[in-house]
Amino acid sequence: MKPDRKLFAAAAAFAMICAAGGAGAAQSGGVEVVGRQDDSGKLRWAPPAMVNPTVIELGDGPTYTRLNDDQDYVIKLPKTRKVGATIIEGGHNVVIMGGYITLPPQADQTDTAHSSAIYIKDNVGTVHIEGVLIDASAMGMSDGIDISAPRSTVQVENVRIDGVYGFHNQFHAHVIKPFGGVAGLRVDKLTGYSGYQGLTLDTELGPIGFADLSRVNLVAIRKQVWGPGNNGGQMLWLTREPSCRETYPIRFSEVYVQPRAGTSLGKAVWPMATGGTSCPAKDLTGDAEVSFPTLPIDGDVQRGLPTRGDFVPEGVAGVGYVSPGYEEPRPGLDDWIGKMAARATPRTTTVACQGAGPGCAVTSRVRTGGQ
């Protein structure tokens, strides 16, 4: 089962989006959120520190927003459903809090189509995405969150991605995919329902420094279609196949996968527990839990739903979202990264470096922040 190659035709997509109606006006100020309070516990990571942030209010259609790399921003989604992609390129520290995004059908339904509810590109600080609802109510095949920002830390918290779908011979939908790399991915309280793939975290097209996943539940939906229309089903995809090279530190804490009916947990993750790679998952308790003993991964994946249901129930994320607040920072919070890095085999790649011209060589390495 070959992982897809999401080669976005970014320039063409940006031109199309700008022609459709752009990003809206900017003003100065801070984060403003009103509405329903989530009372199920504080989040692990607070938004990054902001210095004189510029506020940009987006319209309710597709938007492309180009940010200055030395400036902080608050991106406000509209107070109604936003129908169309939200592409954000550049910027230092960026906060997106609350809002509702869906994508309509597109003429191009191949896997090279640009179809992301949120696409973070070439950010150089920390991007904080919190309290956003993404769904398929407008009937388009799309990814939830795509990332191509190898110098950025991206934080995704209290986000619900509900019903994204795709097919092997059409668009390959993912809940989150850092297809172009990310310095660090932090996820706390994510619920993802997908008709294709879940979190696709391999390094095939870009380096990943680390991934820290807590309170995550992923559910495979839609009937499995065997043959040329096979619609995925791997809710966690963690390595390049089949050699398991280019690994990086990953931590799981309360991570759940609900496979499709009739599918084992060991087949709903990659690498699978049934073989096919040099680093297979290990079935720990009769298909109730799997681990990845040969990879630099701390923690296990459990089958089913959390005891109290989705970590982000319906009605929590979306328009009118209010943050529950954040835990106090704890000393040594990221010490695990260094310990797991000793077991990793990082990717060496070439990316464009700010100030050094395109094509400068960069070796992927573990970093604990994107500031």
N, C-alpha and C positions, 0 to 999 in steps of 0.2 A: 504494500500500500504506500504509494509515493506521496510525500508532502508536496503541497502546491507551491508554485512560485508566483507570488503576488507582485508582478512587475507593473506598477502603476504608471500609466501614461500621464504623469503629473502636469506637465506643461499644458497639454491639451485640455485636461480636466479643469485646471485653474482658469484657463481662458473661457471655457464654457460657463463656469460658475460665475465669474466676474460679469459676463454678459447677461447672466440671469438675474443679477441684482446685488452683489457685493455685501459689504460687511456693516454698514451703518455708521453712525456718528460716534466720535469719542468724546469723553469728558473726564474730568479728574474727580477722584473720590474713592470710596471703599466698597466693600462687599455689602450688599443689601439683600436679605432673604426673609420672607415672611411665610406664615402658614403653619402646616401640621408639624408637630414635634415628634421625632423618633425617640421613644423612651427605652430602647433596648440596649443601651450601653454606649459609653464613649468610644470614639475612634482612636486608632493607634497613632496616627500622624496628623499633626496640625498643618494647615497651609504654610507655605514658606513665608519668611519675613518679606515685607513689601516696602519699597522705598518710593514714595510719591507715585503710586501706581496710576496709570491711565486706564479709565474705564471705557470699554467698547461695548455698545449695545447692538446685538445682531438682529437682523430681520427674521421673518418667519419662513424664508425660502433658503435655497443653497447659498452658502457664504464662503468666501476665501478671504482670510485676513492675514496680511503680512506685517509682522511686528519687528521692532528694532531690538537687536540683541543686547543692548545695554539699558533697556527699559523694562520695568515691571508692569504687569497688566492684570486687570480684572475683566474677564469676558462674561457678559451677561446674555444668557439665552432669553428669547422672548417670553412673555407671560402667557403665551398660548403655544400650541403644538408647532414645532418647527419642522417643516417638510422639506428635507434636502440636507446634503452633506454640510458638515462644519469643518472646514480645513483651516488650521492655524499653523503658520510657518514662522519660525524664528521666535524671538522674545527671550527675556531672562526668566524671572519668576512669573508664572501665569496661574491664575485661579479661575476655575469654572465651577460654580456652585448652584445646583438646582437647574431645572429645565427638562424639556421633553422633546425628543428628536425621533423622527421616523423618515424613511426614504421611499420615494415612489418607484414604480418599475422604470427600467431603462431599456432603450433599444438594444444596447450592448449587454448581453447576458453572459459573456465569456468571462473566464477568470482574470483576464487582463483589464476588466472594467474597473473604473474608479468609483467605488461604492462603499463609503464609510460614513457612519453617523458622526464620528469624531475622528479626525486624522491629525496627529501631532507630527510636524516635520521640522527637523533641524533646530529645535529649541536648545538653548545652552545653559539653562538653569534648572528649576524644578517646576513641573506642571502638576497642579493639584485639581483633580476632577472628582467632584463630590455631589451626591444627591441627584444625579441625572438619571432619567428614565429613557431608555432606548427600546423601541419595539418595531414590529413589522406591520403596524396597522394600516400603513399606506401601500402595502402589498409588494414592496420592492425587495429584491435580494440584496443583502448588504452585510458588511462587518459591523460589529459594535464599535470598538475602538481600535484603530490602527496607529502604529508608532514607527517613525523612521527618524530617530533622534539619538544617535549614539553618544552624545555628550550630555544628555538630559536624564534626570531622575523623574519618573512619572508616578504619581500617587493616585490610585483609584479607590475611592471609599464610598460606601453606602450607595452603590450604583446597581440598578436593576436593568438587565438586558434581556428582553422578553420576546422570544419567537423569531430571532434571525434564522434564515434558512438558505440553503443552496443545494447544489448537486455536483457530483464529480465531473460531469461533462458540461457544466455551466459555471456559474459563479460559486466559488468556495467561500462560504460564510464562516466567520469566526466570531466568538465573543470578544476576545482581545488577541491581537497579533502584532508584536513588535517586529514586523517583517524587515525593517531596515536598521534594527539595532536600538538599544537603549542602555544607558549607563547603569540604571537600576530601576526595577519595577517593584513598586510596593502596592499591595492590594489588601484591603481590609473591608469586610462586609460587601461581598459581591454575590448576586444571584444571577445566573445566566441560563436561559432556556434556548437551546439551539437545535435546528434541524440539520446542521452539518457538523462543524467542529466547535470545540470550546475554547480553551486557552492554548494557542499554538505558539510555543515558546522555544522553537529550535533556532539555531544560529545560521541557517542556510544562507540568508541574504544580508546579515548584519550582526555585529557582536552584541552580546548581552553581558553586562557586568555581574548582576545578581537579580534574583527574583524572590521576594518575600511575600508569601500568600497566607493570609489568615482569614478565618470565617468566610469561606468561599463554598458555595454549592452550585454545581453545574448539572443540568438535566438535559438528556438527549430526547428530543421530541420528534414527531412524525414517523411514519412507517418506514422501516428499512427497505430500500429498493435495490435488489441485487442486479448486477449487470452494468451496462453503460451509464445508467442513471443513479448508481449507488450514491446515497447521500450521507457519507461520512460516518460519524459516530464516536470518534476519539475526542473525549472531552478534555483530555490533557495530552498535549504532544510536546515532549520534552527534549528530544535529541534529533540530530540528523540521522537518517537511516543509511545502511544498517550498522555502520562501524562504530557509532556512538562517540565520534570524535567531537572536539570543540565543546566540551562541557563547561559549566560554570556553576557557582553556588546557588542552590535553591533551598528554601525552607517552607515546609507545610505545617500549618497549625489549624486544626479544624477544617480540613478540606474534604468535601463530599462530592461524589460523582454518582448520579442515578443513570445507569445505562438504559437503552431501549429494552423493552420486554423481550426476554429470550436471549439477551446478550450478557455475558459475564463481565464483571468489573475488570478482570484481567485483559479483556479485549477492548474495553472502552478507554484505555490509556495507551500511550506510546512512549517508550517501548512496552509491548504487550507481555503478559506473563506466559503466553503460549509459545514464545521463541521468535525467531526471525531476525534477531539482532544479537550483538555480542554483550548486551547489557540488559537482559530481560527483567521485567518487573517480577516480584516475588509475591505469590499468594500466601498471606499470613494466616488467615482464619477461614478457610472454606469459602472464598470469594466475598468475604465481608470486608476485607482490608488488604491493600497491597503496599509494598515498599519497593525501593529501587536501590538495593544494597551495593551495586557496583558503580553508582553515580554519586557525585558530591551533593546529595540531597539529605537534608535533615527533616525527618517526619514522614508520615504515612498518609495514604488516601483511603477514605472510608466509603463504603457503598451506601447509597440511599440518600435520604434527606436528613438534615439536622433534627434533633429531638423536637424542637419547637417549630419546625417548618423552615421555610426560606429565611436566610439571613437578612434579606431585604424584601419584606412582604409587599404585596401590592398596596399602593397608597402612601408609601414612605418616600420614595424618590419621585422627582418630577417637579412640575410647576408648584410654587409655594413651599418648597422644601426649607426646613430649618435644621441646622446641624445639631446633633446631640452634645457637641463638645468633644474634647480630646483628652486623652490620658496625659499625665505628667511625663515628660521625658525621663527615661531611666538610664543610668550609667551602664555602659556596656551593651546597649540595645543591639548594636550591629556587630558585636564581637564574633558571632557565629560565621560571618562572611569570611573572615580571615581563616578560621578553622576549616571551613569547607573548601576554601580556595586551594589549599594544599593538595586536594584530591582532584582539582579541576584541570582541564587541558584547554586553556583559552584560545580563542580564534585570533589569528593575525590577519588583518584586513587593510584595505586602503580606503580612506574616506577624505572628503574635502575638509581642510582645517582652516578655521578663521584666521585671516592675516597671513597665511602661508601659501595661498593659492590652491587650486584644485589638485587632487591626486597625491597629497602628502601622505606618507606611510604612518600608520598608527597601529600599535599593538594593543589589542583589547586587554584590559586589566580591571580588577575589581576596584570599584569606587563606592564610597558609602553615601555620597550625596551629589546633587547636581548644581549646588550654588556656585 
